[in-house]
Amino acid sequence: MGIWMYFSKSNSFGLVPFVFGLVMLLGVKEDYKRYTVPPTEKIIGF
């Protein structure tokens, strides 16, 4: 949406949703890695 706003309407406000989208995608990447890669150390105490 941010890229579309930036190029089609020629205003710089499109950068705001673009930056927020990038930040959220980085969070999704970390969450995906956390849930798909098994831990390398054992949890002791349970």
C-alpha positions in Angstrom: 0.0 0.0 0.0 2.8 2.4 0.8 4.6 1.8 -2.5 1.3 2.3 -4.4 0.6 5.5 -2.5 4.1 6.8 -3.1 4.2 6.2 -6.8 0.6 6.7 -7.9 -0.4 9.7 -5.9 3.1 11.2 -5.8 3.1 12.1 -2.2 5.7 11.3 0.4 3.2 10.0 3.0 3.4 6.6 1.3 6.7 6.1 2.9 5.1 5.8 6.3 3.0 2.6 5.7 6.0 1.2 3.7 8.4 1.6 6.7 5.8 0.2 9.1 5.2 -2.7 6.8 8.9 -3.5 6.6 9.2 -3.4 10.4 6.3 -5.8 10.7 7.7 -8.2 8.1 11.0 -8.4 10.1 8.9 -9.3 13.2 7.1 -12.0 11.2 10.4 -13.4 10.0 11.7 -13.7 13.6 8.5 -15.3 14.8 8.6 -17.8 12.0 12.2 -18.7 12.8 11.4 -19.0 16.5 8.5 -21.5 15.8 10.1 -23.6 13.1 13.8 -24.0 14.3 14.0 -26.3 17.3 16.1 -25.0 20.3 19.7 -26.2 20.5 19.9 -26.5 24.3 17.8 -28.5 26.6 15.5 -26.8 29.2 16.2 -28.2 32.7 13.8 -27.9 35.6 10.5 -29.0 34.2 
